Amino acid sequence: MARIGRPQKPHVAQDGTIVPGLYHCPDGRWLVKSTGQKFTEAEERLAIAKFRAMQPQPPEVTIPIETVTQDQLEIEGSPALAAAIDSTMEVDGRISFIQKIPEAKLWEWMREQLIVRPDVAARMTGIPQLASIASLPIPKPSISLADIIAAYTAKNPASDKAKREAIAVLSRLGKHANAKTLNDLTIETLTAWRDEIERTVESGSTKEAYYSRVKTIIGFGLKLGMDTSQINAALDRCKVLWTATAKSQVDPRPISREHFHTLLDAGNGSWRPWLLCGLNLCMHLDEVCELKWDELDLAKGTYASIRHKTAAKRIPRAATLWPETVNALKGVTRRGASPYVFTSTHGTRYNRNTRGNDFAELRTAAKLSDDVTFDSLRDGAYTAACQAGVDDRLARLLAGHKAAGLQDNYVLRNPAIVKPACDAVYKAYGPWRNNTK
């Protein structure tokens, strides 16, 4: 007696759709039950589309139109007949009516046409892209801005300051555009935000920095394997972010020796380590806020770190500490396990804006003009180092600029190399009293 095998089960697609007449063979090929034909196709969606294209083509769809005369309609008319009529049209004394077709049935028919006769659907609708619908990729969910920001925060090796500034700008854009995903950043919303920035921001350098930060965060997703099509499309749309405003000219305003001593005297001791670090290490206020203990060697009197200007740029930075700076830092209280030198009473790193407001109060107490800023200390240190006739590369190392010919490892192992530049700054501004009042 012949053995009767178990009947094959029709293929069930990943989305749960049962495809009668199509079977997936153990060897990976596809079997058309009605003809016994086998074919190879790696992607399930394309295999189903090919199978359906092999099926007999359905007849042309026609919608019958019933026609009656006005007299017939009046004689045969009834509530049931009237309910079956969706619309009427009178032509030459005759009334045509069409029975209503449920919308769900219409969409079911349309879906079948797109699968079985995509070329006909493309021709009849005037949408040529429909002809290749079987090979179009299935759209992925739009990447959220929150995921982009989280990935950038966790993986980008740039400095905390650089990341905070970039994230703040993208968050500002997202709020203005009411955007939650990359797809929400349309040409229209990006253009509207650009118009806002162009109207409210004067500096060309600042505008350019804003636009660059948005593109940097979005583009960073490419390095982490995020959906390249979405990110590249978003970056293409971001090309509308540009400015015709010229960059601001560099306008250094070095602090005078007299004004620096005045600030020290007005600082009541608490500002002394801040001011000495700003001048000795040639730092902006936010850089002093981010100064870490492990970058300092008080015993050797040196400072060394790597400045992550961008994800790709690692710039060594070094300085030798003056005895006054070392003594001032020894008086700074370390709070818990915080890595930062300067922390608030809660043990957290100082906020740059908060400390900037504090400096404005110090300046007022010292009776100095608004032209004196904390950055004036950095300008003064860099200017003094450049004008002293020392190797220009040493001044650049002190300021955290790229110095050609000096390798990262060499500078970090030998921060004392920058001593001539630091001595030049001390000569221009020191000595000063050990003011700790």
C-alpha positions in Angstrom: 0.0 0.0 0.0 1.4 3.3 -1.1 2.3 5.7 1.7 0.3 8.8 1.8 2.5 11.8 2.9 1.4 14.6 5.0 0.0 17.4 2.8 2.1 20.5 2.5 1.0 23.6 4.3 0.8 26.8 2.4 3.4 29.4 3.2 2.7 31.8 6.1 4.4 35.2 5.7 6.2 37.0 8.5 3.2 39.3 8.9 0.9 36.3 9.4 -0.6 36.3 5.9 -1.4 32.8 4.5 -0.4 32.5 0.8 -2.4 29.5 -0.6 -0.6 27.6 -3.4 2.9 28.7 -2.4 5.2 26.5 -0.4 8.7 27.1 1.0 10.9 24.0 0.3 13.5 22.8 2.8 16.2 23.6 0.3 15.2 27.2 0.4 13.4 27.3 -3.0 9.8 28.2 -3.5 7.2 25.8 -5.0 4.1 26.8 -7.0 1.6 24.0 -6.2 -0.6 24.4 -9.2 2.2 24.0 -11.8 4.9 22.3 -9.8 7.3 25.1 -10.8 10.1 25.9 -8.4 12.1 29.2 -8.2 14.7 30.8 -6.1 14.3 34.1 -4.3 16.1 35.1 -1.1 13.6 37.7 0.1 10.2 36.5 1.2 8.3 39.6 0.1 9.7 39.4 -3.5 9.0 35.7 -3.6 5.4 36.3 -2.8 5.1 39.0 -5.4 6.7 36.8 -8.0 4.3 33.9 -7.1 1.3 36.2 -7.5 2.6 37.5 -10.8 2.6 33.9 -12.1 -1.1 33.4 -11.3 -3.8 33.9 -14.1 -4.5 37.5 -14.6 -7.9 38.6 -13.4 -10.4 39.9 -15.9 -10.9 43.6 -16.4 -13.1 45.0 -13.6 -16.4 46.5 -14.7 -19.0 48.2 -12.7 -22.5 47.5 -14.1 -24.8 50.5 -14.4 -28.5 49.9 -14.1 -30.8 52.2 -16.1 -34.5 52.8 -15.8 -36.9 55.3 -17.1 -38.5 57.9 -14.8 -41.8 56.0 -15.1 -40.2 52.7 -14.1 -38.5 54.3 -11.1 -41.8 55.7 -9.9 -43.7 52.4 -10.4 -41.0 50.1 -9.1 -39.7 52.5 -6.5 -39.8 51.4 -2.9 -37.9 52.2 0.3 -35.7 49.1 -0.2 -34.8 50.1 -3.7 -34.2 53.7 -2.7 -31.8 52.5 0.0 -29.8 50.6 -2.5 -29.2 53.6 -4.7 -26.0 55.6 -3.8 -26.3 58.2 -6.5 -28.4 58.9 -9.6 -27.8 60.6 -12.9 -30.3 61.5 -15.6 -29.3 61.2 -19.2 -31.8 61.5 -22.1 -34.7 60.9 -19.8 -33.2 57.8 -18.2 -31.9 57.6 -14.7 -28.7 55.6 -13.9 -28.0 54.4 -10.4 -25.1 52.5 -8.9 -25.3 50.3 -5.8 -22.8 51.4 -3.1 -19.6 49.3 -2.8 -18.0 49.0 0.7 -14.7 50.9 0.9 -13.0 47.9 2.5 -13.7 45.8 -0.6 -12.3 48.6 -2.9 -9.1 48.7 -1.0 -8.8 44.9 -1.0 -9.2 45.0 -4.8 -6.6 47.8 -5.1 -4.1 45.8 -3.0 -4.5 42.8 -5.3 -3.9 45.0 -8.4 -0.7 46.5 -6.8 0.6 43.0 -6.1 -0.5 41.2 -9.3 -0.4 43.9 -11.9 1.9 46.7 -10.6 2.7 47.8 -14.2 -1.0 48.3 -14.9 -1.5 50.1 -11.6 1.4 52.4 -12.4 0.1 53.2 -15.9 -3.5 53.8 -14.8 -2.7 55.9 -11.8 0.1 57.9 -13.5 2.5 56.9 -10.6 5.5 55.2 -12.3 7.1 54.2 -8.9 4.3 51.7 -8.4 5.7 49.5 -11.2 8.7 48.6 -8.9 6.7 48.4 -5.7 7.8 44.8 -5.1 11.5 45.9 -4.8 10.9 49.0 -2.7 12.3 48.7 0.8 9.9 48.5 3.7 10.1 51.9 5.5 11.6 51.7 9.0 10.3 53.7 11.9 11.7 57.2 12.0 14.7 57.6 14.3 13.7 59.7 17.3 15.7 62.8 18.2 16.0 61.4 21.7 17.8 58.2 20.4 20.1 60.4 18.3 21.0 62.5 21.3 21.4 59.5 23.6 23.8 57.8 21.2 25.8 61.1 20.7 26.0 61.6 24.4 27.2 58.1 25.2 29.5 57.4 22.3 31.0 60.7 21.0 34.4 61.3 22.6 34.1 65.1 22.3 34.3 67.2 25.5 31.3 67.4 27.8 31.2 71.1 27.0 31.1 70.5 23.2 28.4 67.9 23.6 26.2 70.0 25.9 26.4 72.9 23.4 25.5 70.7 20.5 22.6 69.0 22.3 21.3 72.4 23.4 21.1 73.6 19.8 19.4 70.4 18.5 16.9 70.5 21.4 16.2 74.1 20.5 15.5 73.1 16.9 13.3 70.3 18.0 11.2 72.5 20.3 10.8 75.2 17.6 9.8 72.6 15.0 7.7 70.5 17.4 9.8 67.6 16.1 10.2 64.2 17.8 11.8 62.3 15.0 14.2 62.9 12.0 11.2 62.8 9.7 9.7 65.7 11.5 12.7 67.8 10.5 11.2 68.7 7.1 12.5 71.3 4.7 9.7 73.6 5.9 10.4 73.2 9.6 14.2 73.6 9.1 13.7 76.7 6.9 11.5 78.2 9.5 14.0 77.6 12.3 16.8 79.0 10.1 14.7 82.2 9.6 14.3 82.5 13.3 18.1 82.1 13.9 18.9 84.6 11.2 16.5 87.1 12.7 17.6 86.8 16.4 21.3 86.0 16.2 23.7 88.7 15.0 27.1 86.8 14.9 27.8 85.0 11.7 30.2 82.6 13.6 27.4 81.8 16.1 24.9 81.1 13.3 27.4 78.8 11.5 28.2 77.0 14.8 24.5 76.4 15.5 23.9 74.9 12.0 27.1 72.8 12.2 26.1 71.3 15.6 22.8 70.1 14.3 24.5 68.4 11.4 27.2 66.9 13.6 24.8 65.2 16.0 22.6 63.8 13.2 25.6 62.7 11.2 27.1 60.9 14.2 24.4 58.3 13.8 26.2 57.0 10.7 29.2 56.0 12.8 27.0 53.8 15.0 25.2 51.9 12.2 21.9 53.8 12.4 19.6 53.7 9.4 21.8 55.4 6.7 18.9 56.3 4.4 17.1 58.2 7.1 20.2 60.0 8.3 21.5 60.9 4.8 18.0 62.2 3.9 17.9 64.3 7.0 21.4 65.7 6.3 20.3 66.5 2.8 17.4 68.5 4.2 19.8 70.2 6.6 21.5 71.8 3.6 19.0 74.6 3.9 20.8 75.6 7.2 23.3 78.1 6.1 24.1 81.8 6.6 25.3 84.6 4.4 26.4 86.6 7.5 30.2 87.0 7.6 32.1 85.5 10.5 32.9 87.8 13.3 36.5 89.1 13.4 38.6 87.9 16.2 38.8 90.7 18.8 41.1 89.7 21.7 40.9 92.0 24.7 43.7 91.1 27.0 43.2 92.1 30.6 45.7 94.7 32.0 48.1 93.8 34.9 46.4 96.5 37.0 42.9 95.1 36.3 43.9 91.6 37.1 45.4 92.6 40.5 42.2 94.6 41.2 40.1 91.5 40.6 42.3 89.5 42.9 41.9 92.1 45.7 38.1 92.2 45.2 37.7 88.4 45.2 37.9 87.9 48.9 40.1 84.9 48.5 37.3 82.6 47.1 38.0 83.9 43.5 41.8 83.6 43.8 42.1 79.9 42.5 39.6 80.7 39.7 41.5 83.8 38.5 44.9 82.2 38.8 43.8 79.1 36.9 42.2 81.2 34.2 45.4 83.2 33.7 48.0 80.4 34.4 46.2 77.8 32.3 45.0 80.3 29.6 41.4 79.1 30.0 37.8 80.3 29.3 35.5 80.3 32.2 33.7 77.1 31.1 37.0 75.4 30.8 37.9 76.3 34.4 34.5 74.9 35.4 35.4 71.6 33.8 39.0 71.5 35.3 39.6 68.0 36.9 41.9 67.0 39.6 43.4 64.1 37.6 44.7 66.7 35.1 46.8 68.4 37.7 49.9 67.3 39.5 50.4 69.7 42.4 53.6 68.0 43.5 55.3 68.5 40.2 53.4 71.7 39.5 52.1 70.7 36.1 48.8 70.4 34.2 48.2 68.1 31.2 45.0 67.0 29.4 43.6 66.2 26.0 41.1 68.7 24.5 38.4 66.9 22.5 37.5 69.8 20.3 35.5 67.5 18.1 35.0 63.7 17.8 38.0 63.6 15.4 40.3 66.2 16.9 42.4 65.4 19.9 44.5 68.3 21.0 47.1 68.0 23.8 47.1 70.9 26.3 49.7 71.6 29.0 51.0 74.1 31.5 53.4 74.6 34.4 51.8 75.9 37.6 53.1 79.0 39.4 53.7 78.5 43.1 50.8 80.9 43.8 48.5 78.7 41.7 49.6 75.6 43.5 49.0 77.2 46.9 45.6 78.5 45.8 44.5 75.0 44.6 45.7 73.4 47.8 43.1 75.5 49.6 40.2 74.3 47.4 38.0 71.8 49.3 37.5 68.5 47.5 33.8 67.4 47.7 33.3 63.7 47.8 34.2 61.7 44.8 33.6 64.5 42.3 36.4 64.6 39.7 36.0 68.4 39.3 38.2 70.9 41.0 35.5 73.5 41.5 32.1 72.3 42.7 29.0 73.9 44.1 28.0 73.3 47.7 26.0 70.3 46.5 29.1 68.7 45.1 28.2 69.3 41.4 30.2 71.0 38.7 29.6 74.7 38.4 27.3 75.9 35.7 29.0 78.2 33.3 26.2 80.7 33.1 25.8 80.8 36.9 29.5 81.4 37.4 29.4 84.0 34.6 26.8 86.0 36.6 29.0 85.6 39.7 31.9 87.1 37.8 29.8 90.0 36.7 29.1 90.7 40.4 32.9 90.5 41.1 33.6 92.9 38.3 31.1 95.4 39.7 32.6 95.1 43.2 36.0 95.8 41.7 34.5 98.8 39.9 35.7 97.7 36.5 33.9 98.2 33.2 31.9 95.6 31.3 34.8 95.3 28.8 36.6 93.2 31.4 35.4 89.6 31.1 36.8 86.3 32.3 37.9 85.6 28.7 40.1 88.7 29.1 42.3 86.5 31.3 42.8 84.0 28.5 43.4 86.7 25.9 46.0 88.3 28.3 47.8 85.0 28.8 47.9 84.0 25.1 49.0 87.5 24.1 51.8 87.6 26.7 53.0 84.2 25.6 53.0 85.1 21.9 54.8 88.4 22.4 57.5 87.0 24.6 59.5 85.6 21.7 59.1 82.0 22.8 58.4 79.2 20.4 54.9 79.9 19.0 54.0 76.2 19.4 54.3 76.5 23.2 51.8 79.3 23.3 49.5 77.2 21.2 49.9 74.2 23.6 49.1 76.5 26.5 45.9 77.8 24.8 44.8 74.3 23.6 45.4 75.0 19.9 46.9 72.5 17.5 50.7 72.7 17.5 52.2 71.1 14.5 55.1 68.7 15.2 54.4 68.0 18.8 52.9 64.6 19.4 50.1 64.0 22.0 52.1 61.5 24.0 55.2 63.6 24.2 53.3 66.6 25.5 51.4 64.6 28.1 54.5 63.0 29.4 56.5 66.2 29.4 54.1 69.1 30.3 57.1 71.1 31.6 57.9 71.8 27.9 55.4 74.7 28.1 57.3 76.3 31.0 58.8 79.2 28.9 55.3 80.3 27.8 53.9 80.1 31.4 57.0 82.1 32.6 56.3 84.7 30.0 52.7 85.1 31.3 53.9 85.4 34.9 56.5 88.0 34.0 53.7 90.1 32.4 51.2 89.9 35.3 53.2 88.9 38.4 54.2 88.8 41.1 51.2 89.5 43.3 50.5 89.5 46.9 49.4 86.3 48.6 45.9 87.8 49.0 43.7 85.3 50.8 41.4 87.7 52.7 
